[in-house]
Amino acid sequence: MNNTDNEQLERKQETKNKAVTYIFNLTMEWAIRVDELKVSKNTITGSIKQKAEGIDDDFTIVNLEKREYLEDRLTALIKSNLHRAEKKEGGQWLLRVIKPTDTIMLYSYNLSDRSRFIREYFKVMKSMYPDNENFEYPEIR
């Protein structure tokens, strides 16, 4: 390999190492759901893994289309929820943000608290995936 090939390989590895992984634990009661998103440069990809206990035998996996990601919407969501970063007794993990040099964890403390966060998250994701019904928060009448 020549120097140009080495430089391209190093840049590709550097870009890969800058990827941020978001793992959302949206499980509530008997409905299990984990969303995993990867943001790298200006793109976002990911998957939704879900299952209703007692109804579904296996997990359903929905792969999200690769999209352009120009705005830092997930970062804004996290910044507005940093009060969740301190784990207190009874807390359940809600979000893991995995960066090459750090990991951030956010927690919830009851179903109402978790539900508020999920509503915010769905709003952010619906703006990026407007036609994806997996990000429609159920209306309660």
N, C-alpha and C positions, 0 to 999 in steps of 0.2 A: 504494500500500500504506500502511496505517496503522501506528502504532507496535506494535500487538499482532501484526500479521502479521510485521513486521520482527523482533520479539523471538522469535517462534516459529521463523522461518527461522534466526536466529542460534543458538538452542538446538539445532536440528536439525543445523546445520553443526558446532557444538561437539561434539555427541554423535558425529557421523561421524568427526571428527578424533581422538576418543579411542579409536577402534577399534584393536585390536592384531591383527596378522597373524602367524601361525605357519606357517612352511614347513619341513616335515620331509623331509629327503632320506633315505629308507629303502632306497635302492638297495644291493643286495648282489650282487656278481658279475654274472650275466646277468639278474637280476630287477630291473627299474627300477620304483621307486615313489616318488611325491612326494605328500605330503598337505599341503593348504593349508587352514588354519582361520582364521576371523575371529571374534574375540570382541569384542562391543560391548555395553556395559551388562550385562544379565543374559542374553544370548543367545549361542549359538555356532552357526556354520554352516560349511560347508566342502565340500571335494571330495577324492577320492582319484584319482590318475592313475597307472595301472600298465600294465606291459607286460613280457612275457617275451621277451627277444631270441632270435631264431631260431624262435620259436613263434608269437608274435602279430605281425600285420602293423602294426596300429595300437594306440594307447593305448586302454585302457578307462577311462572316467571314471565314477566313482560319486559322486553328489551326496549329501551327508549332510543329514538332516532338521535343520531349525532346532530347537534345543533350548534350554530354560532352562538357564542356567549360573550357579548361585548360588555355588558354591565355586570357589576359585581353584586348581584342580587342576593346570593347566598351569604356573602360576607355581611351585607346590611342586616339580614335576618339574624345572624349570629351576634352581631354587635348589639342589636336591640334585645337580645336574650342572655347577655353575659352574666346577669344576676343568677342564672341557672348553673354557673360553672362550679360553685361550691357544693360539694356533696355533703348533704346532711343525712341524718338517720332516716331511713325509709325511702331514700331517693332511688329512682330507677333511671338507668341511662336512657337518654332520649336521642342524643346525637354525638357521634365521634367525628371530629375533623382531623384527618391524618395528613400532615405535611411532612416534607422530607426531614425537617429539623424539630418538629414539635407535634404533639397531639393535644387537642382540646376536647373536653367532654362536657356535655350539658345534661342536666338531670331534671326530672319532673317528680312531683310529690303526691299527686292524686289524679284521678281521672279528669276532673275539671281543668286542672292545670295543664295536663297533657293535651287535652282537647283544644285548648286555646292555642298552644304551640302548633299543633297539627293544622289548625285553621290558617294560621299565618304561613306555614310552610306550603300548604296547598295553593294559597293565593300567589306566592312567588312562583311555584312550579306551573301554575295555570297560565301565568304571563309568558312563560317560555314554551309551554306545550298547550296552546289554547284548545286544541281538538282532542286532547287526551282525557277521557272521562275518569281515569284513575286519580285525577287531581281535583275532582269535584267534591266539595265538602257536603255531606248529606244535610239537607234542610229538615229541621224538626218543627212540626206544626203543632 
